[in-house]
Structure formats: C-alpha cells, structure tokens
Amino acid sequence: MRRMILISLLVPLVVLCTGCPPVPTDGGDGTGDVPNLDVGGNASVRDATALPLDASNEIQFSGSIAGSRDIDVFALGQLSAGDRVFIDVQQTSGNLDPVAAIFDSREYLIAFNDDREPDASNLNPQLDVVIRGDTGEYFVGIIAYPGSTTTGAYQVVVRITPDFGVPLPTQQVVYLDWQGGNNIVIPNVGAYNLPAFSATDIGLSASQTESLKDRVQAIVQARYGGLNLVVLNSDDDLRPAVAHSSVYFGGSNARAFAISEKIDTFNEDAADDTIIFTGSYIGAFSGTPTFEQMAQALGNTIAHEVGHLLGLVHTADCNDLMDSTCSNNRLLSPQEFSTAVLDTSVFPFGFQDSAEILEWLLGLVF
C-alpha cells in the first residue's frame, strides 16, 4: 500500500542485560522456541523490557501487537557513537503491518522504518544504522502502522556490532529542476510530463518567474544554513555528475503539496527525488498570498521534502519544518529545523531533533 507518511502535508489543502530472569518461549504466536519477550507493560522507554543479548551481542525474540494502542519497547543497552545496530522485524501472524523505531534515553528518535521496501512490496521494517549520538541507553519500539487496525505476532533479530566506526558526514547536492520534461519518473510516486516552471503555476505573474525561482533557492539554502548541503538549479547549473537529489515542479495533487520518493533513513541514497505539485498551491490559502509568502511556501515545502530524503519524519510543531499538522497558511512564513514532538502518524511518543540529525549526516560548513 502507499505509505501516507511520504505525503508532505496531511492537512486538507484548503487550508545488553545480565542476571535477567528466564523468559517464556512461544507465546502461542507460532514462533517456536524463539523467546517471547513481550511481557506487557513495556510501552515506554521507562518501562522497556531489557533484551538479554548473547555473547555475540545478538538476540532473536518474538512479541505481538494487539491493537492500535499497543506499544512494545525493548532496551538495547548502553551504546556509544560508532556502534552499529541491526534490527529486523518480521510479521509472523495476523495482518500486522509493523513499524520500528530506535530512540535514545531522551526519547529522541534516532532512526525509523515503516517498510523495508519503499514501494511497499515488503511491509516489514528493518534498520541498520550506526549510532552517532552520545553514550547512553538506547531502545527499539515496535507498533502497528499508525491509523491502521492491523494486529498479529512478530519476530525480531537484533544484532549489535560495537566500535563499527562513525561514518563521516557527507555533502548533499540538491538540484532544483525548473525545466521540466517528459516521462520524468519519481520512484514510488509516479511518472510525469512537466512543463517549464512559471510563476503563473502558483498564481503569480509570469514576469515574476525568474525572481521567484531565485528567492525560493535562497530560502531553501537558508533553511540548511551552516550545513554541508548545496542547492543548484537547472537555469544556471548543469545537472551534477555526482549523486544528487532532484526537485521537480508541476502537476497537482488533491491531498498534498509534494511527495518524496521515500524517507531515506540516514541518507543512504543520495540520489532520491521529490516533486512539488505547483497546481496544489492555487486556492490553498486564505486570502491572496504575496510574492514573498508564496516564495516562503515553496521554500518551506522543498526544505521539508529534502528533509524526508535525508531521513527526517513528520513532527507536530507549527514552527518546525517537518510539521504535518498545521494549516496551509503556516507555510507562508519562515519555519526552521528544530526539536519537536513526533506526529502521531509516525509514533505515539518521542521527539525529533532535526538539526542534530542533519549535522550528523551532512556536517557543518565554516
């Protein structure tokens, strides 16, 4: 199924453990001798079930999700920057569509996965990440896909590789493709025939097209200010020979201003794309937006979608660029990457420090 988390704006367009006790085996979930560690009452990092990792820092266990309010949280133990964490969650019964997320002791989201295949051909989540943050306790949470009624059992493999090494930050190039073209394919989204962008596409005068494109690029670059992210455009720059993310413009969508190819955890793919549905901006705001307000709306949306391509998820804070809860009019003024509560469409608890994650991935430019 299509993952709604990929849609930019969900508002209507109108507006390790020693001395642990023995654990039970096979709780009737069909997982055989795999221990069932879902003992209940483990719905938060404070009440997390400790995982008794073996001498190889591995464990395989089972659990189940009984409904939309069932949250299973397991303690991974103390981890440090450079430790690699592999988590594989597989549904074993029922119609469960599981989601997995890694948190630190602050309840800050470290990594998130809904479907291991962005095209939704495999709904079982998998995470394989290297810790970048401070030494401390880390946790994995498992839920059913928010908003669904799926239930059932699951089986998890956890493997920790200490001192794997921290990857160096890597520059990301973003290419604003104002020229359009025929049969532009954005994986997991669609194929489009797009004319060259004009300011008339969003309700402004054609004479404002060049100044609008310049202003939007400046806004996007400012949203990533201080970070090693470069914004280029099709008017002034050749398409980069290096891996880059493209932003296309055109078309319309009744439910969204934009859709990204995927939520790319820790930016594993530097060449994923997004489309901004310019036609969706017409009549989407109360009143008639000014030139600057429309530039802000486009700039905020592009920065938001590029955030998804770097691995960021939705939050519920109107001032945060990854917000997905506020009215369309909020797009008309500046937003920024900040620490914000996760939107319930992502996980029932937790926060995302977007600025911290982006610094880990991209590094700073001085």
C-alpha positions as YAML, in Angstrom:
chain: A
units: angstrom
residues:
- id: 1
  name: MET
  ca: [0.00, 0.00, 0.00]
- id: 2
  name: ARG
  ca: [1.05, 3.61, -0.40]
- id: 3
  name: ARG
  ca: [2.62, 5.00, 2.75]
- id: 4
  name: MET
  ca: [0.91, 8.20, 3.68]
- id: 5
  name: ILE
  ca: [3.97, 9.26, 5.68]
- id: 6
  name: LEU
  ca: [5.51, 10.06, 2.31]
- id: 7
  name: ILE
  ca: [2.99, 12.79, 1.73]
- id: 8
  name: SER
  ca: [4.31, 16.15, 2.73]
- id: 9
  name: LEU
  ca: [1.26, 17.78, 4.22]
- id: 10
  name: LEU
  ca: [-1.56, 15.67, 5.55]
- id: 11
  name: VAL
  ca: [-3.81, 18.62, 6.37]
- id: 12
  name: PRO
  ca: [-6.50, 19.32, 3.79]
- id: 13
  name: LEU
  ca: [-5.27, 21.57, 1.04]
- id: 14
  name: VAL
  ca: [-7.90, 24.05, 1.89]
- id: 15
  name: VAL
  ca: [-6.36, 25.39, 4.44]
- id: 16
  name: LEU
  ca: [22.53, -5.63, 26.97]
- id: 17
  name: CYS
  ca: [21.31, -7.40, 30.27]
- id: 18
  name: THR
  ca: [22.87, -9.77, 32.93]
- id: 19
  name: GLY
  ca: [21.06, -11.57, 35.74]
- id: 20
  name: CYS
  ca: [17.77, -11.30, 33.90]
- id: 21
  name: PRO
  ca: [15.05, -13.80, 34.80]
- id: 22
  name: PRO
  ca: [14.21, -16.58, 32.37]
- id: 23
  name: VAL
  ca: [11.85, -15.56, 29.63]
- id: 24
  name: PRO
  ca: [8.89, -17.56, 28.35]
- id: 25
  name: THR
  ca: [9.02, -19.29, 24.99]
- id: 26
  name: ASP
  ca: [6.46, -19.37, 22.23]
- id: 27
  name: GLY
  ca: [3.52, -17.39, 23.49]
- id: 28
  name: GLY
  ca: [1.21, -19.09, 21.03]
- id: 29
  name: ASP
  ca: [2.38, -16.92, 18.21]
- id: 30
  name: GLY
  ca: [3.84, -19.65, 16.03]
- id: 31
  name: THR
  ca: [7.45, -18.65, 16.57]
- id: 32
  name: GLY
  ca: [8.58, -21.98, 18.05]
- id: 33
  name: ASP
  ca: [11.46, -21.82, 20.54]
- id: 34
  name: VAL
  ca: [12.10, -18.14, 20.00]
- id: 35
  name: PRO
  ca: [11.57, -16.45, 23.39]
- id: 36
  name: ASN
  ca: [8.55, -14.22, 23.71]
- id: 37
  name: LEU
  ca: [9.79, -11.06, 25.40]
- id: 38
  name: ASP
  ca: [6.58, -9.12, 25.02]
- id: 39
  name: VAL
  ca: [5.58, -9.40, 28.67]
- id: 40
  name: GLY
  ca: [3.32, -6.35, 28.75]
- id: 41
  name: GLY
  ca: [3.69, -3.02, 30.49]
- id: 42
  name: ASN
  ca: [6.59, -2.06, 28.25]
- id: 43
  name: ALA
  ca: [5.02, 0.84, 26.45]
- id: 44
  name: SER
  ca: [7.73, 3.43, 27.13]
- id: 45
  name: VAL
  ca: [11.49, 3.78, 27.49]
- id: 46
  name: ARG
  ca: [11.00, 3.95, 31.28]
- id: 47
  name: ASP
  ca: [9.29, 0.53, 31.32]
- id: 48
  name: ALA
  ca: [11.21, -1.09, 28.48]
- id: 49
  name: THR
  ca: [11.89, -4.84, 28.53]
- id: 50
  name: ALA
  ca: [15.66, -5.47, 28.70]
- id: 51
  name: LEU
  ca: [16.99, -7.61, 25.88]
- id: 52
  name: PRO
  ca: [19.32, -10.40, 27.15]
- id: 53
  name: LEU
  ca: [21.85, -10.23, 24.34]
- id: 54
  name: ASP
  ca: [24.14, -13.26, 24.00]
- id: 55
  name: ALA
  ca: [27.95, -13.27, 23.94]
- id: 56
  name: SER
  ca: [27.83, -12.21, 20.31]
- id: 57
  name: ASN
  ca: [25.62, -9.23, 21.13]
- id: 58
  name: GLU
  ca: [22.69, -10.81, 19.34]
- id: 59
  name: ILE
  ca: [19.19, -11.94, 20.21]
- id: 60
  name: GLN
  ca: [16.13, -13.29, 18.44]
- id: 61
  name: PHE
  ca: [12.76, -12.87, 20.13]
- id: 62
  name: SER
  ca: [9.07, -12.60, 19.46]
- id: 63
  name: GLY
  ca: [6.16, -10.44, 20.51]
- id: 64
  name: SER
  ca: [2.75, -9.34, 19.34]
- id: 65
  name: ILE
  ca: [0.69, -6.25, 18.74]
- id: 66
  name: ALA
  ca: [-2.92, -6.46, 19.95]
- id: 67
  name: GLY
  ca: [-4.20, -3.17, 18.64]
- id: 68
  name: SER
  ca: [-3.53, 0.42, 17.71]
- id: 69
  name: ARG
  ca: [-2.67, 1.41, 21.29]
- id: 70
  name: ASP
  ca: [-0.22, -1.46, 21.87]
- id: 71
  name: ILE
  ca: [3.38, -0.20, 22.08]
- id: 72
  name: ASP
  ca: [6.28, -2.61, 22.69]
- id: 73
  name: VAL
  ca: [9.57, -1.05, 23.81]
- id: 74
  name: PHE
  ca: [12.78, -3.04, 24.34]
- id: 75
  name: ALA
  ca: [16.06, -1.83, 25.84]
- id: 76
  name: LEU
  ca: [19.09, -2.35, 23.62]
- id: 77
  name: GLY
  ca: [21.50, -1.50, 26.44]
- id: 78
  name: GLN
  ca: [24.20, 1.15, 26.55]
- id: 79
  name: LEU
  ca: [25.52, 2.17, 23.18]
- id: 80
  name: SER
  ca: [28.11, 4.68, 22.02]
- id: 81
  name: ALA
  ca: [28.91, 6.56, 18.86]
- id: 82
  name: GLY
  ca: [30.24, 4.09, 16.30]
- id: 83
  name: ASP
  ca: [28.17, 1.11, 17.49]
- id: 84
  name: ARG
  ca: [26.19, -0.49, 14.68]
- id: 85
  name: VAL
  ca: [22.62, -1.55, 15.35]
- id: 86
  name: PHE
  ca: [20.81, -4.05, 13.08]
- id: 87
  name: ILE
  ca: [17.12, -4.69, 13.75]
- id: 88
  name: ASP
  ca: [14.99, -6.93, 11.56]
- id: 89
  name: VAL
  ca: [11.25, -7.17, 12.32]
- id: 90
  name: GLN
  ca: [9.12, -9.79, 10.56]
- id: 91
  name: GLN
  ca: [5.36, -10.24, 10.86]
- id: 92
  name: THR
  ca: [4.60, -13.92, 11.67]
- id: 93
  name: SER
  ca: [0.81, -13.99, 12.05]
- id: 94
  name: GLY
  ca: [-2.25, -11.90, 11.51]
- id: 95
  name: ASN
  ca: [-2.29, -8.92, 9.20]
- id: 96
  name: LEU
  ca: [0.23, -6.90, 11.22]
- id: 97
  name: ASP
  ca: [1.90, -4.03, 9.40]
- id: 98
  name: PRO
  ca: [4.74, -3.27, 11.87]
- id: 99
  name: VAL
  ca: [6.75, -0.12, 12.37]
- id: 100
  name: ALA
  ca: [10.12, 0.04, 14.16]
- id: 101
  name: ALA
  ca: [12.00, 2.98, 15.62]
- id: 102
  name: ILE
  ca: [15.18, 3.49, 17.66]
- id: 103
  name: PHE
  ca: [15.20, 6.06, 20.47]
- id: 104
  name: ASP
  ca: [17.77, 7.32, 22.93]
- id: 105
  name: SER
  ca: [17.11, 7.89, 26.65]
- id: 106
  name: ARG
  ca: [15.69, 11.34, 25.90]
- id: 107
  name: GLU
  ca: [13.02, 9.71, 23.74]
- id: 108
  name: TYR
  ca: [14.69, 11.36, 20.75]
- id: 109
  name: LEU
  ca: [14.15, 9.45, 17.55]
- id: 110
  name: ILE
  ca: [17.40, 8.08, 16.10]
- id: 111
  name: ALA
  ca: [16.08, 6.01, 13.20]
- id: 112
  name: PHE
  ca: [12.69, 4.99, 11.83]
- id: 113
  name: ASN
  ca: [11.42, 2.46, 9.32]
- id: 114
  name: ASP
  ca: [7.96, 1.51, 8.25]
- id: 115
  name: ASP
  ca: [8.51, -0.62, 5.14]
- id: 116
  name: ARG
  ca: [11.90, -2.01, 4.15]
- id: 117
  name: GLU
  ca: [10.92, -1.56, 0.51]
- id: 118
  name: PRO
  ca: [9.84, 2.00, -0.29]
- id: 119
  name: ASP
  ca: [7.37, 0.69, -2.88]
- id: 120
  name: ALA
  ca: [5.53, -1.11, -0.04]
- id: 121
  name: SER
  ca: [6.19, -4.55, -1.55]
- id: 122
  name: ASN
  ca: [7.56, -5.60, 1.87]
- id: 123
  name: LEU
  ca: [5.90, -4.00, 4.88]
- id: 124
  name: ASN
  ca: [8.32, -5.49, 7.43]
- id: 125
  name: PRO
  ca: [10.68, -2.84, 8.83]
- id: 126
  name: GLN
  ca: [14.44, -3.18, 9.00]
- id: 127
  name: LEU
  ca: [17.01, -0.81, 10.50]
- id: 128
  name: ASP
  ca: [20.78, -0.97, 10.03]
- id: 129
  name: VAL
  ca: [22.34, 2.19, 11.43]
- id: 130
  name: VAL
  ca: [25.44, 3.42, 13.22]
- id: 131
  name: ILE
  ca: [24.93, 5.42, 16.40]
- id: 132
  name: ARG
  ca: [26.17, 8.98, 16.08]
- id: 133
  name: GLY
  ca: [24.96, 10.37, 19.40]
- id: 134
  name: ASP
  ca: [26.21, 10.34, 22.99]
- id: 135
  name: THR
  ca: [26.90, 7.22, 25.06]
- id: 136
  name: GLY
  ca: [23.72, 6.12, 26.80]
- id: 137
  name: GLU
  ca: [20.78, 3.77, 26.83]
- id: 138
  name: TYR
  ca: [19.02, 3.11, 23.55]
- id: 139
  name: PHE
  ca: [15.70, 1.46, 22.80]
- id: 140
  name: VAL
  ca: [13.67, -0.05, 19.97]
- id: 141
  name: GLY
  ca: [9.94, 0.50, 19.80]
- id: 142
  name: ILE
  ca: [7.51, -1.57, 17.74]
- id: 143
  name: ILE
  ca: [3.94, -0.64, 16.87]
- id: 144
  name: ALA
  ca: [1.35, -1.28, 14.19]
- id: 145
  name: TYR
  ca: [1.30, 1.26, 11.40]
- id: 146
  name: PRO
  ca: [-0.45, 4.32, 12.89]
- id: 147
  name: GLY
  ca: [-4.02, 4.70, 11.80]
- id: 148
  name: SER
  ca: [-4.33, 1.06, 10.80]
- id: 149
  name: THR
  ca: [-6.23, -1.73, 12.57]
- id: 150
  name: THR
  ca: [-3.61, -4.39, 11.88]
- id: 151
  name: THR
  ca: [-2.69, -6.91, 14.61]
- id: 152
  name: GLY
  ca: [-0.59, -10.05, 14.95]
- id: 153
  name: ALA
  ca: [2.70, -11.52, 16.04]
- id: 154
  name: TYR
  ca: [6.19, -10.55, 15.02]
- id: 155
  name: GLN
  ca: [9.73, -11.88, 15.33]
- id: 156
  name: VAL
  ca: [12.79, -9.68, 15.79]
- id: 157
  name: VAL
  ca: [16.50, -10.15, 15.24]
- id: 158
  name: VAL
  ca: [18.75, -7.65, 17.00]
- id: 159
  name: ARG
  ca: [22.48, -7.54, 16.40]
- id: 160
  name: ILE
  ca: [24.89, -5.01, 17.91]
- id: 161
  name: THR
  ca: [28.38, -4.53, 16.46]
- id: 162
  name: PRO
  ca: [30.44, -2.41, 18.89]
- id: 163
  name: ASP
  ca: [33.02, 0.06, 17.57]
- id: 164
  name: PHE
  ca: [31.97, -0.34, 13.97]
- id: 165
  name: GLY
  ca: [33.01, 3.25, 13.34]
- id: 166
  name: VAL
  ca: [31.18, 6.51, 12.79]
- id: 167
  name: PRO
  ca: [30.68, 7.40, 9.13]
- id: 168
  name: LEU
  ca: [31.94, 10.80, 8.11]
- id: 169
  name: PRO
  ca: [29.37, 13.45, 7.24]
- id: 170
  name: THR
  ca: [28.78, 13.73, 3.51]
- id: 171
  name: GLN
  ca: [27.78, 16.69, 1.38]
- id: 172
  name: GLN
  ca: [24.36, 16.51, -0.22]
- id: 173
  name: VAL
  ca: [23.60, 18.21, -3.52]
- id: 174
  name: VAL
  ca: [20.04, 19.29, -4.29]
- id: 175
  name: TYR
  ca: [19.12, 20.19, -7.87]
- id: 176
  name: LEU
  ca: [16.08, 22.34, -8.50]
- id: 177
  name: ASP
  ca: [14.82, 21.27, -11.93]
- id: 178
  name: TRP
  ca: [12.76, 24.17, -13.18]
- id: 179
  name: GLN
  ca: [12.87, 22.96, -16.82]
- id: 180
  name: GLY
  ca: [10.55, 20.00, -16.52]
- id: 181
  name: GLY
  ca: [10.40, 17.39, -19.29]
- id: 182
  name: ASN
  ca: [8.52, 14.33, -20.45]
- id: 183
  name: ASN
  ca: [8.23, 10.99, -18.66]
- id: 184
  name: ILE
  ca: [10.02, 12.14, -15.53]
- id: 185
  name: VAL
  ca: [9.90, 9.11, -13.25]
- id: 186
  name: ILE
  ca: [9.99, 9.53, -9.49]
- id: 187
  name: PRO
  ca: [10.22, 6.03, -7.97]
- id: 188
  name: ASN
  ca: [7.32, 5.09, -5.70]
- id: 189
  name: VAL
  ca: [5.49, 8.24, -6.76]
- id: 190
  name: GLY
  ca: [4.78, 8.27, -10.50]
- id: 191
  name: ALA
  ca: [5.73, 9.42, -13.99]
- id: 192
  name: TYR
  ca: [5.05, 12.98, -15.08]
- id: 193
  name: ASN
  ca: [5.15, 15.24, -18.12]
- id: 194
  name: LEU
  ca: [6.09, 18.63, -16.71]
- id: 195
  name: PRO
  ca: [6.29, 21.98, -18.50]
- id: 196
  name: ALA
  ca: [8.93, 24.51, -17.55]
- id: 197
  name: PHE
  ca: [8.03, 26.25, -14.30]
- id: 198
  name: SER
  ca: [6.27, 29.58, -14.43]
- id: 199
  name: ALA
  ca: [5.13, 31.80, -11.58]
- id: 200
  name: THR
  ca: [1.68, 31.55, -13.11]
- id: 201
  name: ASP
  ca: [1.62, 27.91, -11.95]
- id: 202
  name: ILE
  ca: [1.08, 29.16, -8.40]
- id: 203
  name: GLY
  ca: [-0.99, 32.19, -9.18]
- id: 204
  name: LEU
  ca: [1.63, 34.90, -9.63]
- id: 205
  name: SER
  ca: [2.55, 36.91, -12.69]
- id: 206
  name: ALA
  ca: [4.72, 35.37, -15.41]
- id: 207
  name: SER
  ca: [7.02, 38.39, -15.07]
- id: 208
  name: GLN
  ca: [7.85, 37.24, -11.51]
- id: 209
  name: THR
  ca: [9.11, 33.81, -12.57]
- id: 210
  name: GLU
  ca: [12.86, 34.47, -12.51]
- id: 211
  name: SER
  ca: [12.82, 36.46, -9.27]
- id: 212
  name: LEU
  ca: [10.61, 33.81, -7.66]
- id: 213
  name: LYS
  ca: [12.98, 30.99, -8.61]
- id: 214
  name: ASP
  ca: [15.94, 32.95, -7.23]
- id: 215
  name: ARG
  ca: [14.10, 33.73, -3.98]
- id: 216
  name: VAL
  ca: [12.96, 30.12, -3.48]
- id: 217
  name: GLN
  ca: [16.51, 28.81, -3.96]
- id: 218
  name: ALA
  ca: [17.81, 31.33, -1.41]
- id: 219
  name: ILE
  ca: [15.16, 30.26, 1.11]
- id: 220
  name: VAL
  ca: [15.96, 26.56, 0.72]
- id: 221
  name: GLN
  ca: [19.68, 27.22, 1.11]
- id: 222
  name: ALA
  ca: [18.98, 29.35, 4.21]
- id: 223
  name: ARG
  ca: [16.89, 26.58, 5.79]
- id: 224
  name: TYR
  ca: [20.01, 24.37, 5.57]
- id: 225
  name: GLY
  ca: [22.32, 27.23, 6.55]
- id: 226
  name: GLY
  ca: [25.63, 26.12, 8.09]
- id: 227
  name: LEU
  ca: [25.13, 22.56, 6.86]
- id: 228
  name: ASN
  ca: [27.06, 20.94, 4.01]
- id: 229
  name: LEU
  ca: [24.18, 20.98, 1.57]
- id: 230
  name: VAL
  ca: [24.46, 22.70, -1.80]
- id: 231
  name: VAL
  ca: [21.46, 23.88, -3.80]
- id: 232
  name: LEU
  ca: [21.87, 24.14, -7.60]
- id: 233
  name: ASN
  ca: [19.32, 24.88, -10.30]
- id: 234
  name: SER
  ca: [18.65, 23.95, -13.93]
- id: 235
  name: ASP
  ca: [18.78, 27.57, -15.16]
- id: 236
  name: ASP
  ca: [22.34, 28.25, -14.03]
- id: 237
  name: ASP
  ca: [23.96, 24.85, -13.47]
- id: 238
  name: LEU
  ca: [24.47, 21.65, -15.45]
- id: 239
  name: ARG
  ca: [22.93, 18.59, -13.89]
- id: 240
  name: PRO
  ca: [25.57, 17.40, -11.39]
- id: 241
  name: ALA
  ca: [27.71, 14.40, -12.28]
- id: 242
  name: VAL
  ca: [27.75, 13.39, -8.60]
- id: 243
  name: ALA
  ca: [24.85, 11.72, -6.83]
- id: 244
  name: HIS
  ca: [22.19, 14.33, -6.10]
- id: 245
  name: SER
  ca: [18.55, 14.74, -5.25]
- id: 246
  name: SER
  ca: [16.31, 16.38, -7.82]
- id: 247
  name: VAL
  ca: [13.30, 18.53, -7.04]
- id: 248
  name: TYR
  ca: [10.72, 18.70, -9.82]
- id: 249
  name: PHE
  ca: [7.84, 21.13, -10.18]
- id: 250
  name: GLY
  ca: [4.41, 20.73, -11.71]
- id: 251
  name: GLY
  ca: [1.14, 18.88, -11.68]
- id: 252
  name: SER
  ca: [-1.42, 18.83, -8.92]
- id: 253
  name: ASN
  ca: [-2.48, 16.54, -6.08]
- id: 254
  name: ALA
  ca: [-5.74, 16.90, -4.20]
- id: 255
  name: ARG
  ca: [-4.18, 15.78, -0.93]
- id: 256
  name: ALA
  ca: [-0.64, 17.13, -0.88]
- id: 257
  name: PHE
  ca: [1.65, 19.94, -1.89]
- id: 258
  name: ALA
  ca: [4.51, 17.47, -2.51]
- id: 259
  name: ILE
  ca: [5.55, 13.81, -2.29]
- id: 260
  name: SER
  ca: [9.04, 12.39, -1.79]
- id: 261
  name: GLU
  ca: [10.40, 9.14, -3.17]
- id: 262
  name: LYS
  ca: [10.99, 7.81, 0.34]
- id: 263
  name: ILE
  ca: [12.00, 8.58, 3.88]
- id: 264
  name: ASP
  ca: [15.68, 7.75, 3.47]
- id: 265
  name: THR
  ca: [17.00, 6.83, 6.94]
- id: 266
  name: PHE
  ca: [20.45, 8.33, 7.49]
- id: 267
  name: ASN
  ca: [20.52, 9.38, 3.82]
- id: 268
  name: GLU
  ca: [21.61, 6.01, 2.44]
- id: 269
  name: ASP
  ca: [20.64, 7.09, -1.07]
- id: 270
  name: ALA
  ca: [21.99, 10.47, -2.13]
- id: 271
  name: ALA
  ca: [20.10, 10.35, -5.43]
- id: 272
  name: ASP
  ca: [16.44, 10.17, -4.46]
- id: 273
  name: ASP
  ca: [13.90, 12.70, -5.71]
- id: 274
  name: THR
  ca: [10.75, 14.64, -4.90]
- id: 275
  name: ILE
  ca: [8.03, 16.53, -6.74]
- id: 276
  name: ILE
  ca: [6.36, 19.78, -5.74]
- id: 277
  name: PHE
  ca: [2.79, 19.92, -7.02]
- id: 278
  name: THR
  ca: [2.62, 23.56, -8.03]
- id: 279
  name: GLY
  ca: [-1.02, 23.31, -9.02]
- id: 280
  name: SER
  ca: [-1.94, 22.43, -5.43]
- id: 281
  name: TYR
  ca: [-0.98, 25.94, -4.31]
- id: 282
  name: ILE
  ca: [-3.81, 27.59, -6.21]
- id: 283
  name: GLY
  ca: [-6.60, 28.46, -3.77]
- id: 284
  name: ALA
  ca: [-4.91, 26.59, -0.92]
- id: 285
  name: PHE
  ca: [-4.54, 29.63, 1.33]
- id: 286
  name: SER
  ca: [-6.93, 32.08, 2.90]
- id: 287
  name: GLY
  ca: [-6.61, 35.40, 1.19]
- id: 288
  name: THR
  ca: [-4.23, 36.09, -1.65]
- id: 289
  name: PRO
  ca: [-0.60, 35.38, -0.71]
- id: 290
  name: THR
  ca: [2.03, 37.95, -1.60]
- id: 291
  name: PHE
  ca: [5.09, 37.17, -3.71]
- id: 292
  name: GLU
  ca: [7.20, 36.69, -0.55]
- id: 293
  name: GLN
  ca: [4.58, 34.49, 1.10]
- id: 294
  name: MET
  ca: [4.42, 32.20, -1.93]
- id: 295
  name: ALA
  ca: [8.22, 32.06, -2.05]
- id: 296
  name: GLN
  ca: [8.21, 31.06, 1.63]
- id: 297
  name: ALA
  ca: [5.56, 28.40, 0.98]
- id: 298
  name: LEU
  ca: [7.57, 26.85, -1.85]
- id: 299
  name: GLY
  ca: [10.86, 27.14, 0.07]
- id: 300
  name: ASN
  ca: [9.41, 25.56, 3.22]
- id: 301
  name: THR
  ca: [7.87, 22.72, 1.23]
- id: 302
  name: ILE
  ca: [11.10, 21.97, -0.65]
- id: 303
  name: ALA
  ca: [13.15, 22.02, 2.56]
- id: 304
  name: HIS
  ca: [10.58, 19.69, 4.17]
- id: 305
  name: GLU
  ca: [10.72, 17.20, 1.30]
- id: 306
  name: VAL
  ca: [14.52, 17.25, 1.17]
- id: 307
  name: GLY
  ca: [14.33, 16.54, 4.92]
- id: 308
  name: HIS
  ca: [12.46, 13.32, 4.10]
- id: 309
  name: LEU
  ca: [15.14, 12.41, 1.56]
- id: 310
  name: LEU
  ca: [17.69, 12.83, 4.37]
- id: 311
  name: GLY
  ca: [15.68, 10.62, 6.74]
- id: 312
  name: LEU
  ca: [13.56, 13.07, 8.73]
- id: 313
  name: VAL
  ca: [9.96, 12.20, 9.64]
- id: 314
  name: HIS
  ca: [6.89, 14.26, 10.43]
- id: 315
  name: THR
  ca: [6.51, 16.28, 13.60]
- id: 316
  name: ALA
  ca: [3.67, 18.17, 15.27]
- id: 317
  name: ASP
  ca: [5.04, 21.67, 15.78]
- id: 318
  name: CYS
  ca: [3.93, 24.51, 13.56]
- id: 319
  name: ASN
  ca: [7.34, 26.22, 13.75]
- id: 320
  name: ASP
  ca: [9.26, 23.11, 12.73]
- id: 321
  name: LEU
  ca: [9.96, 22.48, 9.06]
- id: 322
  name: MET
  ca: [8.90, 18.83, 9.39]
- id: 323
  name: ASP
  ca: [5.49, 19.69, 10.80]
- id: 324
  name: SER
  ca: [2.48, 17.98, 9.20]
- id: 325
  name: THR
  ca: [-0.33, 19.21, 11.44]
- id: 326
  name: CYS
  ca: [-0.83, 22.91, 10.93]
- id: 327
  name: SER
  ca: [-2.93, 24.80, 8.43]
- id: 328
  name: ASN
  ca: [-1.69, 25.60, 4.98]
- id: 329
  name: ASN
  ca: [-1.30, 29.26, 5.90]
- id: 330
  name: ARG
  ca: [1.58, 28.37, 8.24]
- id: 331
  name: LEU
  ca: [3.67, 27.66, 5.14]
- id: 332
  name: LEU
  ca: [3.53, 31.32, 4.19]
- id: 333
  name: SER
  ca: [6.07, 32.38, 6.84]
- id: 334
  name: PRO
  ca: [9.51, 31.02, 7.80]
- id: 335
  name: GLN
  ca: [9.92, 27.67, 9.56]
- id: 336
  name: GLU
  ca: [13.15, 26.05, 10.78]
- id: 337
  name: PHE
  ca: [14.63, 22.69, 11.73]
- id: 338
  name: SER
  ca: [14.26, 22.25, 15.50]
- id: 339
  name: THR
  ca: [13.44, 19.78, 18.27]
- id: 340
  name: ALA
  ca: [9.78, 18.86, 18.05]
- id: 341
  name: VAL
  ca: [7.35, 16.18, 19.19]
- id: 342
  name: LEU
  ca: [6.75, 13.40, 16.67]
- id: 343
  name: ASP
  ca: [3.47, 13.45, 14.84]
- id: 344
  name: THR
  ca: [1.20, 10.57, 15.87]
- id: 345
  name: SER
  ca: [1.27, 9.40, 12.24]
- id: 346
  name: VAL
  ca: [4.92, 8.40, 12.95]
- id: 347
  name: PHE
  ca: [4.97, 7.11, 16.56]
- id: 348
  name: PRO
  ca: [2.85, 7.59, 19.69]
- id: 349
  name: PHE
  ca: [5.71, 9.18, 21.66]
- id: 350
  name: GLY
  ca: [9.09, 10.77, 21.15]
- id: 351
  name: PHE
  ca: [10.80, 13.76, 19.64]
- id: 352
  name: GLN
  ca: [12.93, 14.54, 16.63]
- id: 353
  name: ASP
  ca: [15.92, 16.87, 16.81]
- id: 354
  name: SER
  ca: [16.13, 17.61, 13.11]
- id: 355
  name: ALA
  ca: [19.10, 19.95, 13.42]
- id: 356
  name: GLU
  ca: [21.14, 17.34, 15.33]
- id: 357
  name: ILE
  ca: [20.39, 14.59, 12.82]
- id: 358
  name: LEU
  ca: [21.22, 16.82, 9.86]
- id: 359
  name: GLU
  ca: [24.54, 17.80, 11.44]
- id: 360
  name: TRP
  ca: [25.41, 14.11, 11.90]
- id: 361
  name: LEU
  ca: [24.66, 13.41, 8.26]
- id: 362
  name: LEU
  ca: [25.86, 16.50, 6.46]
- id: 363
  name: GLY
  ca: [28.38, 18.11, 8.77]
- id: 364
  name: LEU
  ca: [28.92, 21.83, 9.16]
- id: 365
  name: VAL
  ca: [30.47, 24.33, 6.79]
- id: 366
  name: PHE
  ca: [32.53, 27.12, 8.32]
...
